């Protein structure tokens, strides 16, 4: 090293960078087993209905909501609450409780 007139030292050569050997394949992400993170609390009367476990401080439940009546081939229960009858069997439409996105919606009788 030699001193520069400003008083700062200079370096005669640049430091060498370490060589990094890059693999041809992308890195493999770590596998996570979420089931090992689910905890089961003892029910002291404060657990919600349908409780199935706790994951990362979130209480998991199974919905107890009853979807209501389901469609048959000639009677269709619409999401608006109306019921439509057909003279011949017809598949559920997009606005039935049991949706089928392949078929058009039924006309609401309102």
MMTF fields as JSON, N, C-alpha, C and O atoms, coordinates in Angstrom:
{
  "mmtfVersion": "1.0.0",
  "mmtfProducer": "UNKNOWN",
  "numBonds": 439,
  "numAtoms": 440,
  "numGroups": 110,
  "numChains": 1,
  "numModels": 1,
  "chainsPerModel": [1],
  "groupsPerChain": [110],
  "chainIdList": ["A"],
  "bondAtomList": [4, 2, 8, 6, 12, 10, 16, 14, 20, 18, 24, 22, 28, 26, 32, 30, 36, 34, 40, 38, 44, 42, 48, 46, 52, 50, 56, 54, 60, 58, 64, 62, 68, 66, 72, 70, 76, 74, 80, 78, 84, 82, 88, 86, 92, 90, 96, 94, 100, 98, 104, 102, 108, 106, 112, 110, 116, 114, 120, 118, 124, 122, 128, 126, 132, 130, 136, 134, 140, 138, 144, 142, 148, 146, 152, 150, 156, 154, 160, 158, 164, 162, 168, 166, 172, 170, 176, 174, 180, 178, 184, 182, 188, 186, 192, 190, 196, 194, 200, 198, 204, 202, 208, 206, 212, 210, 216, 214, 220, 218, 224, 222, 228, 226, 232, 230, 236, 234, 240, 238, 244, 242, 248, 246, 252, 250, 256, 254, 260, 258, 264, 262, 268, 266, 272, 270, 276, 274, 280, 278, 284, 282, 288, 286, 292, 290, 296, 294, 300, 298, 304, 302, 308, 306, 312, 310, 316, 314, 320, 318, 324, 322, 328, 326, 332, 330, 336, 334, 340, 338, 344, 342, 348, 346, 352, 350, 356, 354, 360, 358, 364, 362, 368, 366, 372, 370, 376, 374, 380, 378, 384, 382, 388, 386, 392, 390, 396, 394, 400, 398, 404, 402, 408, 406, 412, 410, 416, 414, 420, 418, 424, 422, 428, 426, 432, 430, 436, 434],
  "bondOrderList": [1, 1, 1, 1, 1, 1, 1, 1, 1, 1, 1, 1, 1, 1, 1, 1, 1, 1, 1, 1, 1, 1, 1, 1, 1, 1, 1, 1, 1, 1, 1, 1, 1, 1, 1, 1, 1, 1, 1, 1, 1, 1, 1, 1, 1, 1, 1, 1, 1, 1, 1, 1, 1, 1, 1, 1, 1, 1, 1, 1, 1, 1, 1, 1, 1, 1, 1, 1, 1, 1, 1, 1, 1, 1, 1, 1, 1, 1, 1, 1, 1, 1, 1, 1, 1, 1, 1, 1, 1, 1, 1, 1, 1, 1, 1, 1, 1, 1, 1, 1, 1, 1, 1, 1, 1, 1, 1, 1, 1],
  "groupList": [{"groupName": "UNK", "atomNameList": ["N", "CA", "C", "O"], "elementList": ["N", "C", "C", "O"], "formalChargeList": [0, 0, 0, 0], "bondAtomList": [1, 0, 2, 1, 3, 2], "bondOrderList": [1, 1, 2], "singleLetterCode": "X", "chemCompType": "L-PEPTIDE LINKING"}],
  "groupTypeList": [0, 0, 0, 0, 0, 0, 0, 0, 0, 0, 0, 0, 0, 0, 0, 0, 0, 0, 0, 0, 0, 0, 0, 0, 0, 0, 0, 0, 0, 0, 0, 0, 0, 0, 0, 0, 0, 0, 0, 0, 0, 0, 0, 0, 0, 0, 0, 0, 0, 0, 0, 0, 0, 0, 0, 0, 0, 0, 0, 0, 0, 0, 0, 0, 0, 0, 0, 0, 0, 0, 0, 0, 0, 0, 0, 0, 0, 0, 0, 0, 0, 0, 0, 0, 0, 0, 0, 0, 0, 0, 0, 0, 0, 0, 0, 0, 0, 0, 0, 0, 0, 0, 0, 0, 0, 0, 0, 0, 0, 0],
  "groupIdList": [1, 2, 3, 4, 5, 6, 7, 8, 9, 10, 11, 12, 13, 14, 15, 16, 17, 18, 19, 20, 21, 22, 23, 24, 25, 26, 27, 28, 29, 30, 31, 32, 33, 34, 35, 36, 37, 38, 39, 40, 41, 42, 43, 44, 45, 46, 47, 48, 49, 50, 51, 52, 53, 54, 55, 56, 57, 58, 59, 60, 61, 62, 63, 64, 65, 66, 67, 68, 69, 70, 71, 72, 73, 74, 75, 76, 77, 78, 79, 80, 81, 82, 83, 84, 85, 86, 87, 88, 89, 90, 91, 92, 93, 94, 95, 96, 97, 98, 99, 100, 101, 102, 103, 104, 105, 106, 107, 108, 109, 110],
  "secStructList": [7, 3, 3, 7, 6, 6, 1, 7, 3, 3, 7, 1, 1, 7, 7, 7, 7, 7, 7, 7, 7, 7, 7, 1, 1, 7, 7, 7, 7, 7, 7, 7, 7, 4, 4, 4, 4, 3, 3, 7, 7, 7, 7, 1, 1, 7, 1, 7, 6, 6, 3, 3, 3, 3, 3, 6, 6, 3, 3, 3, 3, 7, 7, 7, 7, 7, 7, 7, 7, 7, 7, 7, 1, 1, 3, 3, 3, 5, 6, 6, 1, 7, 3, 3, 3, 7, 1, 1, 7, 7, 7, 7, 7, 6, 6, 5, 1, 1, 7, 7, 6, 6, 1, 7, 7, 7, 7, 7, 7, 7],
  "xCoordList": [0.833, 0.0, 0.887, 1.959, 0.388, 1.102, 0.149, -1.064, 0.697, -0.148, -0.469, 0.403, -1.708, -2.166, -1.972, -2.054, -1.719, -1.496, -2.604, -2.351, -3.814, -4.884, -4.779, -5.515, -3.872, -3.695, -4.409, -4.286, -5.167, -5.876, -4.998, -4.302, -5.012, -4.207, -4.85, -6.069, -4.029, -4.541, -4.187, -3.271, -4.929, -4.717, -4.184, -4.738, -3.103, -2.487, -3.299, -3.221, -4.079, -4.892, -6.264, -6.426, -7.231, -8.577, -8.693, -8.08, -9.477, -9.634, -10.363, -11.235, -10.002, -10.657, -11.982, -12.098, -12.971, -14.284, -14.275, -13.697, -14.902, -14.964, -15.833, -16.851, -15.432, -16.219, -17.36, -17.177, -18.535, -19.721, -20.105, -20.276, -20.238, -20.621, -22.146, -22.723, -22.791, -24.25, -24.692, -24.138, -25.649, -26.184, -27.071, -27.658, -27.166, -28.005, -29.486, -30.306, -29.837, -31.237, -31.635, -30.802, -32.907, -33.362, -33.34, -33.395, -33.261, -33.238, -34.549, -35.609, -34.478, -35.66, -36.239, -35.542, -37.521, -38.105, -38.256, -38.437, -38.184, -38.355, -39.788, -40.733, -39.937, -41.276, -41.832, -41.127, -43.105, -43.77, -44.931, -45.749, -45.009, -46.11, -47.001, -46.75, -48.043, -48.913, -49.658, -50.025, -49.883, -50.598, -49.852, -50.471, -48.528, -47.767, -47.91, -47.569, -48.417, -48.587, -49.972, -50.212, -50.894, -52.25, -52.267, -51.812, -52.793, -52.917, -54.388, -55.27, -54.64, -56.005, -56.193, -55.56, -57.072, -57.324, -58.384, -59.273, -58.275, -59.315, -60.507, -60.349, -61.699, -62.902, -63.303, -63.74, -63.142, -63.548, -64.859, -65.211, -65.578, -66.84, -66.707, -67.715, -65.49, -65.296, -64.968, -64.861, -64.806, -64.482, -65.719, -66.832, -65.536, -66.685, -67.271, -66.599, -68.517, -69.184, -68.469, -68.151, -68.22, -67.554, -66.04, -65.368, -65.487, -64.034, -63.308, -63.685, -62.238, -61.459, -59.974, -59.221, -59.535, -58.132, -57.711, -58.466, -56.481, -55.924, -54.623, -53.763, -54.476, -53.267, -52.793, -53.503, -51.578, -50.974, -51.932, -52.129, -52.51, -53.441, -54.783, -55.548, -55.085, -56.369, -57.174, -56.729, -58.358, -59.222, -59.96, -60.677, -59.778, -60.402, -61.71, -61.787, -62.737, -64.041, -64.595, -64.193, -65.516, -66.287, -67.617, -68.273, -68.015, -69.247, -70.437, -70.557, -71.302, -72.513, -73.705, -74.848, -73.436, -74.534, -75.163, -74.474, -76.46, -77.197, -77.449, -78.05, -77.021, -77.215, -78.675, -78.991, -79.563, -80.979, -81.322, -80.51, -82.536, -82.964, -82.136, -81.704, -81.929, -81.165, -82.11, -83.251, -81.622, -82.421, -82.62, -81.806, -83.735, -83.946, -84.003, -83.717, -84.363, -84.323, -85.405, -85.227, -86.535, -87.623, -87.907, -88.652, -87.344, -87.557, -86.205, -85.294, -86.075, -84.795, -84.948, -85.819, -84.087, -84.069, -83.011, -81.822, -83.448, -82.55, -81.878, -82.393, -80.748, -80.0, -80.756, -80.473, -81.715, -82.514, -83.595, -84.225, -83.813, -84.807, -86.057, -86.866, -86.234, -87.399, -87.196, -86.075, -88.327, -88.318, -88.938, -89.989, -88.305, -88.783, -89.035, -88.2, -90.205, -90.539, -90.482, -90.86, -90.004, -89.984, -90.797, -90.878, -91.402, -92.231, -91.36, -91.784, -90.144, -89.214, -87.959, -87.671, -87.233, -85.989, -85.031, -84.862, -84.409, -83.467, -82.277, -82.445, -81.079, -79.905, -79.936, -80.594, -79.224, -79.139, -78.477, -77.602, -78.899, -78.32, -77.34, -77.031, -76.859, -75.84, -76.391, -75.625, -77.725, -78.296, -79.024, -79.824, -78.752, -79.283, -78.398, -77.241, -78.951, -78.122, -76.975, -75.872, -77.23, -76.178, -75.807, -76.319, -74.923, -74.587, -73.956, -73.198, -74.295, -73.599, -73.308, -74.214, -72.056, -71.683, -71.809, -71.632, -72.116, -72.25, -73.612, -73.779, -74.593, -75.95, -76.407, -75.937, -77.317, -77.831, -78.642, -79.037, -78.871, -79.646, -81.125, -81.592, -81.864, -83.323, -83.837, -83.212, -84.999, -85.636, -86.273, -87.018, -85.972, -86.545, -87.998, -88.284, -88.931, -90.35, -90.773, -91.961, -89.871, -90.298, -90.627, -90.997],
  "yCoordList": [-1.167, 0.0, 1.242, 1.288, 2.221, 3.5, 4.581, 4.466, 5.622, 6.719, 7.649, 8.004, 8.028, 9.005, 10.369, 10.49, 11.392, 12.707, 13.135, 13.918, 12.641, 13.061, 12.362, 12.685, 11.41, 10.718, 9.386, 8.671, 9.022, 7.752, 6.681, 6.95, 5.489, 4.414, 3.911, 3.977, 3.408, 2.805, 1.336, 0.898, 0.587, -0.854, -1.136, -0.655, -1.919, -2.216, -3.211, -3.177, -4.099, -5.068, -5.163, -4.923, -5.515, -5.662, -7.021, -7.996, -7.071, -8.362, -9.34, -8.949, -10.585, -11.59, -12.001, -12.116, -12.217, -12.666, -14.175, -14.841, -14.717, -16.176, -16.703, -16.101, -17.814, -18.403, -19.213, -19.959, -19.045, -19.747, -20.779, -20.449, -22.007, -23.079, -23.184, -23.647, -22.759, -22.791, -24.159, -24.677, -24.717, -26.009, -25.81, -24.744, -26.825, -26.742, -26.809, -26.202, -27.523, -27.683, -26.59, -26.123, -26.178, -25.188, -25.789, -27.008, -24.946, -25.476, -26.166, -25.772, -27.173, -27.91, -27.2, -27.021, -26.786, -26.112, -27.084, -28.284, -26.573, -27.466, -27.981, -27.254, -29.229, -29.787, -29.408, -29.414, -29.082, -28.671, -29.622, -29.844, -30.169, -31.032, -30.232, -30.178, -29.611, -28.751, -29.519, -28.944, -30.799, -31.59, -31.628, -31.755, -31.519, -31.534, -30.226, -30.158, -29.176, -27.88, -27.69, -26.696, -28.626, -28.499, -29.0, -30.105, -28.175, -28.523, -28.762, -28.18, -29.615, -29.909, -29.453, -29.974, -28.476, -27.924, -28.753, -29.329, -28.803, -29.43, -28.487, -27.276, -29.053, -28.222, -27.864, -28.712, -26.594, -26.097, -25.323, -24.563, -25.521, -24.834, -23.565, -22.938, -23.178, -21.948, -22.204, -21.259, -23.477, -23.771, -23.599, -23.897, -23.122, -22.929, -24.266, -25.296, -24.231, -25.414, -25.883, -25.07, -27.16, -27.713, -27.614, -27.795, -27.331, -27.177, -28.463, -29.551, -28.325, -29.492, -29.353, -30.308, -28.193, -28.018, -26.562, -25.71, -26.287, -24.934, -24.973, -25.815, -24.047, -23.946, -22.51, -21.608, -22.294, -20.961, -19.947, -18.849, -20.33, -19.512, -19.279, -18.417, -20.02, -19.898, -21.15, -22.263, -20.972, -22.111, -22.516, -21.717, -23.767, -24.293, -24.971, -25.694, -24.74, -25.349, -25.892, -25.474, -26.824, -27.307, -26.589, -26.572, -25.998, -25.224, -26.108, -27.221, -25.608, -26.349, -25.777, -26.154, -24.86, -24.281, -25.346, -26.063, -25.436, -26.358, -25.642, -24.567, -26.185, -25.486, -25.384, -24.72, -26.029, -25.974, -27.058, -27.938, -26.99, -28.04, -28.04, -26.991, -29.21, -29.358, -29.632, -30.053, -29.39, -29.57, -31.054, -31.905, -31.327, -32.646, -32.421, -31.316, -33.436, -33.281, -32.342, -31.737, -32.217, -31.357, -30.171, -29.268, -30.155, -29.058, -28.452, -29.153, -27.154, -26.472, -25.361, -24.499, -25.395, -24.379, -23.352, -23.667, -22.126, -21.081, -20.369, -20.375, -19.766, -19.068, -17.853, -17.387, -17.33, -16.182, -16.609, -15.765, -17.929, -18.43, -18.967, -19.628, -18.705, -19.199, -20.649, -21.155, -21.307, -22.689, -22.708, -22.104, -23.391, -23.49, -24.952, -25.813, -25.225, -26.586, -26.631, -25.676, -27.751, -27.954, -29.195, -30.118, -29.219, -30.368, -31.577, -32.722, -31.31, -32.385, -32.231, -31.149, -33.303, -33.255, -32.26, -32.239, -31.439, -30.429, -30.366, -30.49, -30.173, -30.064, -28.746, -27.788, -28.717, -27.495, -26.39, -26.653, -25.169, -24.023, -23.285, -23.715, -22.175, -21.4, -20.738, -20.41, -20.537, -19.902, -20.878, -20.462, -22.172, -23.179, -23.257, -22.839, -23.792, -23.994, -24.945, -24.77, -25.952, -26.851, -26.394, -26.918, -25.424, -24.767, -25.714, -26.619, -25.475, -26.125, -25.03, -24.536, -24.657, -23.532, -23.842, -22.957, -25.1, -25.485, -25.127, -25.143, -24.801, -24.568, -23.158, -22.564, -22.644, -21.277, -21.212, -22.231, -19.996, -19.805, -19.977, -19.826, -20.298, -20.355, -18.938, -18.122, -18.66, -17.351, -17.318, -18.222, -16.267, -16.096, -15.658, -14.741, -16.301, -15.976, -14.647, -14.324, -13.882, -12.642, -11.526, -10.434],
  "zCoordList": [0.0, 0.0, 0.0, 0.603, -0.695, -0.703, -0.271, -0.446, 0.291, 0.738, -0.418, -1.211, -0.497, -1.476, -0.839, 0.384, -1.631, -1.041, -0.083, 0.832, -0.275, 0.637, 1.979, 2.912, 2.08, 3.351, 3.409, 4.403, 2.351, 2.339, 1.721, 0.742, 2.262, 1.684, 0.397, 0.24, -0.524, -1.755, -1.75, -1.054, -2.537, -2.631, -4.02, -5.008, -4.107, -5.386, -6.217, -7.445, -5.584, -6.32, -5.67, -4.473, -6.476, -5.924, -5.252, -5.685, -4.202, -3.519, -4.438, -5.213, -4.34, -5.176, -4.543, -3.323, -5.393, -4.928, -4.847, -5.706, -3.834, -3.76, -4.896, -5.237, -5.472, -6.542, -5.934, -4.972, -6.52, -6.038, -7.08, -8.253, -6.664, -7.566, -7.544, -6.561, -8.617, -8.687, -9.195, -10.165, -8.564, -8.993, -10.211, -10.39, -11.038, -12.229, -11.881, -12.57, -10.845, -10.465, -9.476, -8.698, -9.504, -8.524, -7.122, -6.963, -6.123, -4.756, -4.417, -4.904, -3.602, -3.172, -1.956, -0.956, -2.027, -0.877, 0.293, 0.089, 1.489, 2.639, 2.693, 2.385, 3.083, 3.215, 4.576, 5.585, 4.574, 5.804, 6.047, 5.154, 7.216, 7.603, 8.545, 9.749, 7.993, 8.787, 9.868, 10.893, 9.656, 10.651, 11.975, 13.031, 11.931, 13.179, 13.944, 15.125, 13.275, 13.933, 14.532, 15.217, 14.286, 14.822, 16.26, 16.558, 17.129, 18.547, 18.859, 18.227, 19.829, 20.236, 21.677, 22.595, 21.859, 23.182, 23.901, 23.274, 25.223, 26.026, 26.069, 26.227, 25.928, 25.92, 27.345, 28.123, 27.66, 28.977, 28.876, 29.778, 27.773, 27.565, 26.732, 26.407, 26.382, 25.61, 24.146, 23.365, 23.76, 22.373, 21.493, 21.928, 20.264, 19.377, 18.917, 18.952, 18.49, 17.976, 16.715, 15.848, 16.605, 15.44, 15.505, 14.489, 16.683, 16.85, 16.465, 16.899, 15.628, 15.222, 15.533, 15.342, 16.005, 16.335, 16.24, 15.771, 16.699, 16.662, 15.891, 16.149, 14.929, 14.13, 14.15, 13.705, 14.673, 14.757, 15.388, 14.866, 16.5, 17.299, 16.612, 17.046, 15.558, 14.874, 15.177, 14.896, 15.748, 16.031, 14.775, 14.173, 14.384, 13.182, 13.543, 14.537, 12.738, 12.979, 11.672, 10.586, 11.796, 10.663, 10.728, 11.77, 9.621, 9.592, 9.912, 9.4, 10.751, 11.085, 10.332, 10.59, 9.395, 8.618, 7.739, 7.013, 7.815, 6.971, 5.656, 5.663, 4.537, 3.278, 2.862, 1.875, 3.597, 3.251, 2.261, 1.976, 1.735, 0.814, -0.464, -0.943, -0.994, -2.23, -3.393, -3.201, -4.578, -5.787, -6.09, -5.73, -6.765, -7.356, -8.861, -9.323, -9.635, -11.085, -11.624, -12.681, -10.899, -11.379, -10.461, -10.843, -9.29, -8.349, -8.019, -7.578, -8.231, -8.027, -7.003, -7.123, -5.996, -4.945, -5.328, -5.389, -5.585, -6.058, -4.893, -3.775, -5.15, -4.096, -3.568, -2.464, -4.338, -3.884, -2.897, -2.259, -2.772, -1.833, -2.513, -1.863, -3.783, -4.504, -4.919, -4.964, -5.224, -5.701, -7.082, -7.297, -8.02, -9.392, -9.704, -9.426, -10.291, -10.735, -12.248, -12.927, -12.769, -14.218, -14.539, -13.729, -15.729, -16.115, -16.477, -16.325, -16.954, -17.293, -16.442, -15.931, -16.298, -15.519, -16.164, -17.383, -15.328, -15.822, -14.867, -13.654, -15.412, -14.529, -13.755, -14.161, -12.654, -11.858, -12.675, -13.499, -12.44, -13.128, -12.246, -11.134, -12.752, -12.048, -10.785, -9.879, -10.712, -9.526, -8.606, -7.767, -8.76, -7.831, -6.595, -6.618, -5.525, -4.323, -4.621, -4.104, -5.455, -5.9, -7.315, -8.304, -7.39, -8.652, -9.657, -9.308, -10.915, -12.017, -13.026, -13.698, -13.129, -13.976, -15.465, -16.302, -15.796, -17.199, -17.779, -18.998, -16.929, -17.384, -17.025, -16.054, -17.815, -17.61, -16.318, -15.751, -15.882, -14.651, -14.917, -16.046, -13.852, -13.934, -13.733, -13.056, -14.34, -14.15, -12.774, -12.396, -12.032, -10.69, -10.843, -11.614, -10.116, -10.276, -9.646, -9.673, -9.095, -8.42, -9.373, -8.942]
}
